[in-house]
Structures are given as structure tokens and as C-alpha cells.
Amino acid sequence: MAPLILEPIDSAIRTDQIESEDCLFTYYYIPSRIPADIQPDPSRFSTTKSIFPYPSDPRPPTPERGQLVTFIPGGNGHGRQYFPIMLHLSEALPGYTYATYDRRQMSLSQPISPSPKLPGVKRKFSHPQQARDTLTIIQALNFDTSIIFGSSLGGIIAYQLALDHPSAVTSLIIHEAPTFSLLPDASKIYDGFRGMHEDFEDGKDVARAWRRFNKFFIGLGDDKDKKEKEAEGVREVSSPEVENEVNFWENEFLSAFWTPDLRRLRSLATPKNSMKGSVFGSEVFEGLIVEGRDGNPSIVVGGANPKRSGGKVVIMRGEKSGEAFYARACVEQAEVLGMGNGITGPRDGVMMVPGHHQGFETEVEAFASIFMDVLSGFEVAEEEEEEEEEEEEEEEPVQEPEIVKVLSVETPRIYENPQQLEVNEKSEKLGKREKLEKKSLQWTSRMSRLFVA
């Protein structure tokens, strides 16, 4: 395997490589760091659902194995754009494992050459292949499942991953996936994209192509200088290699904006699909209702059935993205996925987050704060699901065992009152429910400020 040639990165970030489908991938990760005195609950580990995934791992569960969060890069392809938020999250929420990678034919993930003297062959973009690439990274890290964050083109790949490999996805967080074919002005946008791509093909002028493409972006190229941005806590974006830009225009640009079948994605949420632990199990897209900015109920997560919580899909748009096509596409995605409840309007279910199209990189602290709230919401939803499962199991009729009275003179015994036992069980169950409801309300209160009125 070829040696890694990397620019200096934070010592907390580990790096490795893996071969898959004629490509040598480079991936980056920060392992979870759960305090040693916090022992995991053994009941959480099973072959169907685990907060520390990869149940087929022969090693016993340990506090060091936290749930995986995988960040899929967008069109610029390089994983290092996620390093700042990964580092921030690993300090604030050390119980998770955070990972990203350089996408196929980008940065340090390059085609494998059949000969040392020849470069590897670069091929056209394929959504299913890119989804398999992400699955490869998840499995390389010794996990079966992952929470997926995808921004821009990474969001489209995330949707494809959930379609093709639903059992590998526990939750989806989609940030401004540019599914412009869902928009009313899709034809105009497509013609504009086609024209700029023809310009690129005529002269292979990447700079000119980017200048035209950047006109579609809002908030990215502001006029503030570096000192002003630093004073406001806004960082500079990490620029991709020139080779990444060339690969994007030659092999990805036109095909990348294809929209995965979100209707089929929604249709996977049927009782027939009972893959527990995946985002598309029998309880998918059931929304958690919170109070929005206007005082009306808003769907936070999921949305087909707003009566119960348990959904595991969040769609985000940046506050500085305005009415850019990729921001407007978020609303259409939510509508197709059934995330609107018809009460608060067409933007129901879309979460406002700080920054522009790369706000996760430029406004790390503010973005990460909301990201952590979302992860907390997923935990609340999972706990409520488990609570409901326990209640359903308890509701099943149980045949009472035959009571045999035993009289003993030699060893007298004190038997507990059956009625008192029942009262104690009901009291314990009620306390657990009240505690869960309190936790859910606390999370709801934190989240209510984040939604479009």
C-alpha cells in the first residue's frame, strides 16, 4: 500500500487508507473518548440495535467505542474541510467517533494504477458508487451503522446511501443538498449549468467556470476582510487542490446534481421494512413536534406522522444562503419526504443553521452547538422508541403461573404483598416516563429557536 503523504494536521485526528473498487481511499477519524468510569449498559448491546454499533465485532463492548458520525464531503471533495467541526465536537461530545474521508478521485483518494508508470484512470461520477464508497469507510472503521452528515453534493450522496444501504444509516443530517430538479425554475438552472460546463469543455478553463458557477452562490464571497471575519468568529474555508477542481468539472459537475428518488426513500418507511436501528425502519419519518418562532407547532425531525417522535432525518439550510437554489431545494426535499404537517407552511421541518453553504467550516462553534442539539434529539428519540417498545412488550398478555402454596414450620418466610409489588412497578415506570418527558421538553425548548417561521 502506498505511503501516506499528508500536510500537518491535528494530532487528535488519525489517518488510514483502504482500497475499494480500483481506488485507494484516505480517511480521517477521531475515536470516542468516553471516561473510563462510565461503563456502558450491557442491555444496550444486541445484534439489532446498539449505541456502540458493529454487533458482529468479536470484541466485547467497551466505553471507548462510541456511535459513529460520518461527514461526507461536497463538490470540493476533500475531507479536511470537516476537521474544525470534528475537533470541536470531539471535545464537547467525546462519546462519539467522528470520521470523514477524501472522496473518490479527490485529494489523497486516487484511482489505483495498473502500472507504477501510469496514473490511475479517472471515471465519471456515479451516485451508487459514491454511496458504496461511504459504506466502505464506515466498515473500515469497524462499524455497521453511522449517523450521516452530508453537505451540498455530500447530502445527495447521503440520500443515495440511505436508498441503497438503509441498514447502514441510523440518522441523516442533510445540509443544503442541491437537488435543483425539484425547483420550479429547474430548467433555467440546468440550462445555466450546461452552458458553463460547455465553456469549461471548450477551453478547460477552471477559473472561468468557477466564476460563473459562484454567481449561483449567496453569502460565500462577502467583502469583509480577514480581520473582520476573525473578529466575528468566522473562519476562512479550506481551499481544495486544483486537481480536485479539474476532476469536479471534468467528471462530476453535470451528473452530480441528479436527484435520488426521495419518493422511494419515503416509501421505505413501511411496516414491512423492519430493519431495526436503521433510518428506514418501521417508525421512520415520525416527527417530533416543537414550538416554532411564531408559536405554532413545527416538525423538527422526520414528519410523516407528527403524533409520535422517533424520526431520524434533519434538513438544514444556512441563514446566509438566502434564496440560493440549494437553500430553496431544502424546502422541496422536506415536502417530498413528508416532513410538513400542513400547519406552519411549506418550510415546515427545515432547520435554520448559522452561516452560508460552508457554515459548518466558517462558523464552527455556532454550527457545532446546533449539531450537538440535533444529536441530543436523536438520543431522546431513541430513548422514547425503547420506552414504547418496552410498553408494547408489557401489554402482551402473559399467562399467570400456577401458584403453589408451601407451608414450612422449620423455615418461616416473609412473602411480599403482590399488590404492593404492582404499585412499586407502576411507580417506577411512571418516574421513568416523567424523566424522559422532562428530557424531551428540555431538548424541545433548546431547538425551538432554530426553525423557519
Secondary structure, DSSP 8 states (H G I E B T S, - for coil): ----------TT-EEEEEEETTEEEEEEEE-----TT----GGG--SS--SS--TT-SS---TT---EEEEE--TT--GGGGHHHHHHHHHH-TTSEEEEE--TTBTTBEE--SSTTS--------HHHHHHHHHHHHHHTT-S-EEEEEETHHHHHHHHHHHH-GGGEEEEEEE----GGGSTTHHHHHHHHHHHHHHHHHH--HHHHHHHHGGG-SSSS-S--HHHHHHTT--------HHHHHHIIIIIHHHHT----HHHHHHT-STT---TTSTTSTTTT---EEE-TTSSEEE-S--S-TTS----EEEEEETT-TT-HHHHHHHHHHHHTT---SSS-TTTTEEEESSSTTHHHHSHHHHHHHHHHHHHHHHHHHHHHHHHHHHHHHHS------------SSS------HHHHHHHHHHHHHHHHHHHHHHHHHHHHHHGGGB--
